[in-house]
Amino acid sequence: MPNNTENQEYGLPRSGHDTASGGPIVLGHGDYRYEVSGENWGQLPDGWYYREATAVAVDQQDHVYVFNRGTCPVVVFDTDGNMVDSWGEGIFKNPHGISVGPDGNLFCVDNGDSTVRKFTPDGELIMTLGEANRPSEPMSGIPFSAPTHVATDPVSGEIYIADGYENACVHKFSPDGEFMFSWGQSGTDEGQFNIVHNIATDSSGQVYVADRENHRIQIFGPDGEYRTQWVNLSRAAAIYIDTRGEQDLVYIGEYFAGIGTNHMGTRLGPRVTVMSMSGQVVGRAGTESYGSQPGRFFSPHGIAVDSRGDIYVAEVAHSDYGRGWNVPEELRSMQKLVRVRSRD
């Protein structure tokens, strides 16, 4: 964990412009270049705060849902950062993951009380999976013990739940919430997990698991059969698959993978990586170590993309860094990366 000396070096949040040149900070290369906000994105009402944003989702209308541990758990914005709605007060113990299903409804995962809840876009509770504050035994393989995230099959609506911090498996449920089966166990071999932290599906129904502490993405069929893995990643914490373009693209949020004594190392995360469906890196944003300077990240914990290809990154900045730096409770935890379009 960083110390106070490192806090002096890395500073507190400031604007997203290069103070030397006055211009915007642009990360990446080629067709995947992004201008970063550099400060908390989204216009919150006076007196409101995120504390930290843990996850973000974007629906088909480009409404941006920020799941956070601050004033109001779910804050809804348009793509310009104007707040259009908020909900969820008094429901969640520890917000962790949020995702949009093919029917437009949202799954919110609370790793604090070990539940998965499904809501309408305006916050009406539709379904609850798990019994609040009654987690299963750790590493039992039984739903749920500190779950983390939900993905849904884009065609069938079947539900996949990453479970997570105290289990090492994925659970599959029917669209109406009936348990089907589970797979996975603790370990480093194929099909085993070391923190099942995030999960996504592609347009063909394959399941992608961000196996964070094994530094990889594992890919499975809808029956849970292991197919392949992508390695040479930092700590793969967040994954989002954009199926709306001409081809599916995979966006991965990665934590810093070094230790305190090599915090000055580069290309170790934190960063955002864009990959093709064949597992080839086509873009990458961020080469420097963690920090609040424009162009750097803390811990990309949740990621989503809108119809324009802009990326929204939620970071658990305070949990991972702020508590060890003796700073105010809120560090920057929500950034937008605006894709820079090439001129014809």
C-alpha positions, 0 to 999 in steps of 0.5 A, a space after each residue: 500500500 502506498 505511503 504518505 510520501 507517495 501521496 505527495 508525489 501522486 497528488 490529489 485529483 486535478 483537471 484533465 488538461 496538461 498544465 504545461 501545454 494547456 491541451 487535453 491529455 490523449 492516451 492510446 494510439 492509432 484508431 484507439 486514442 482517448 481524451 481523458 477527463 482527469 477528474 471525477 466525471 458526472 455533474 453531481 448535485 451540491 453536497 453529493 459525492 461518490 466516495 468511490 464509484 465501483 461500477 458503471 453500465 450504459 444502456 441502449 439509450 446511452 444512459 450512464 448508470 454509476 454504482 457507488 458507495 456515496 450519497 446515492 448508490 445509483 446515479 444516472 447521467 446522459 453522456 454529457 454528464 448531466 444527472 437525469 435520475 438517481 435511486 437505491 437509497 437504503 438498499 445496498 450494504 456495499 455496492 460492487 457490480 452493475 450491468 444491463 440485461 438484454 431487456 434493458 433492466 439492471 443487475 446490481 451486485 452487493 458483495 456486502 450482503 451477498 445478493 444480486 438484485 434486478 431493477 427496472 431502469 428507474 429503480 423498481 425492484 423486480 427480482 432478488 437472488 440470494 438472501 441478504 446477509 446469509 452468505 454461503 460458506 466460503 469456497 463451498 461453491 454454493 451461491 453466494 459468498 461475496 459475489 461480484 458481477 453479472 452478465 447475461 446472454 444477449 439472446 437467451 437472457 440467461 444469467 451468469 453470476 461471478 462469485 467472487 471474493 469468497 467463492 471461486 466459481 460462476 453460477 448460471 441461472 435462467 432468465 426468471 432466476 432459477 438456478 441451473 448449474 455452477 462451475 469453477 474452483 480455486 486454483 491457477 489451472 484452466 477453469 480454476 479461479 483466483 478472484 472471479 472479479 468480473 464477467 461478460 458475454 459476447 454476441 455468440 453466448 461465450 462467457 468471459 471471466 476476469 480472473 483477476 489475481 491470475 492475471 488473465 481472461 478465461 473464456 467458456 462456452 455457455 455450458 461452462 466448458 473451458 475454451 481458451 484464455 488470454 494472458 500477458 495482462 496485468 490484474 484483469 479486474 473489469 471486462 466489457 464486450 461491446 456488441 453494437 459495432 461491426 465487430 465485437 470488441 473487448 474492453 478490459 480494466 486492469 489494476 497495477 500489478 507491481 509492488 510498492 518498491 517498483 511503483 515507478 514501473 511502466 506498462 504494469 497497469 493500471 490501464 484500459 486495454 482494447 482487444 479483438 475477439 481473437 485476443 489481439 490487443 488493438 488499443 491501450 490507454 495508460 502506461 504510467 503507474 497509479 496516480 491522480 495526474 491526468 492520464 493515469 488511473 487508480 484501480 479500474 474496477 468497472 468499465 462500460 462503453 457507449 454507442 460512440 465508443 467512449 469509455 466510462 471507467 469506475 475506480 475503487 480509488 479510496 479502498 486501494 489507495 486513499 486509506 493508506 495515504 491519509 487523505 480525504 475519503 474521496 479520491 477521483 473514482 469516475 473517469 470518461 475516456 472520449 474516443 478521438 476520431 481520425 479525420 478523413 
